[in-house]
Amino acid sequence: MISVVFSVLFVSFLLLTLVFQFWLASRHIRHILSNRVAVPAQFAEKISLASHKKAADYTIAKTKLGVVMLMVNAVVLLGFTLFGGLQWLSVHLVKLTGPGMGYQISLLATFALISGVLEFPFTYYSQFVLEEKFGFNKMTLGLFFRDMAVNALLACVLGLPLVWVILTLMEKAGSLWWLYAWAFFIAFQMLIMMIFPVVIAPLFNKFWPLDNAEVRERIENLSKRVNFALKGIFVMDGSKRSGHGNAYFSGFGGAKRIVFYDTLLERLAPNEIEAVLAHELGHFKLKHIIKRMAVMFALSLGFMAMLGFFKDQVWFYTGLGVDPMLLAQNDAMAMILFMLALPVFTFVFSPLGAITSRKHEFEADAFAARHTNAADLITALVKMYDDNSSTLTPDPLHSAFYDSHPSASVRINHLLAAQ
Ligand SMILES: [Zn+2]
């Protein structure tokens, strides 16, 4: 009985979420279309009409692709669960492997492989049709498949030991397994964050120290002003894959560094680079990175505890279309079902993350305005929005729900007020 209730809840949440997401997407598209004819007054001198129209068309194309993906993902999700995909997979795998750890690992691996194959057409289309059409794709097919192979290898080298340890704890560590698994998971995450800039990122890109003399001097002065011992500022060959430009902060402890895409660096003047860097330093100085990590750790503890509860409930399996096995461990199956079902129920909370992120962006902008020049950050932002064809006129509700960064005009108004 409870299993039927759970199935009904699952499908209802899935449908409600889908309808809501479609509605947001259609609002977004309508809003952009109705603003497509003219550049907003605030940007009229800085952005051409052609460029504004391109940004509108690009954003609409991406939103439409997103809608198709939502539909396909929902069908795949139902296929795996209520239509019996996982059940079928599990029954056939256990015949091949027997009921031990081999079965559990191969269930997770096969599930990941099938998901990857189903996702492939979208990844391909997005890169070689959509991005290509708007002039952003710089990737060759060779590089595309090389990236895929490296990612698969990383998933094996890093992912398999991780799930092996967690599955072993689930099986053998008693009722508090989720606490130990969480501690291990956090240690693992910290290790990945530490090795990411020096081991993982270089598998995909080249990095070299930023060496422009004028920029260097500005950066050194800025670091002194904000009292930050800046060690690594790197340039990355982002142009190898995409025309989009960006800057980001990565690593922690001794390995923390700021990375500029070469595509962005080419377009910005030294004073603008300084302002963007000040924004990134703001994230660090205002402890945004630590706060984000603390939230992530707390959430993962909650999710592990929930998984600990659900994995022992028969209705959790049967409600999602799977008969738990009597003679084999069901832990890997519980993990998969949990990962599939969780987003359906937590979608309503997604604006909370976006709100916090936008608050941090405002704070980092204000920090940059205090320590450098707000006008420099504004011109840098306009160039970044323009070059990336980010729409200047998103639907406000769509933006409130999804966007990790405030829309250009809101952000610039804040900066103007700070001047
Ligand atoms: Zn930021």
Boltz pocket constraint, residues with backbone or C-beta under 6 A from the ligand:
constraints:
  - pocket:
      binder: B
      contacts: [[A, 279], [A, 280], [A, 283], [A, 360], [A, 361], [A, 364]]
      max_distance: 6.0
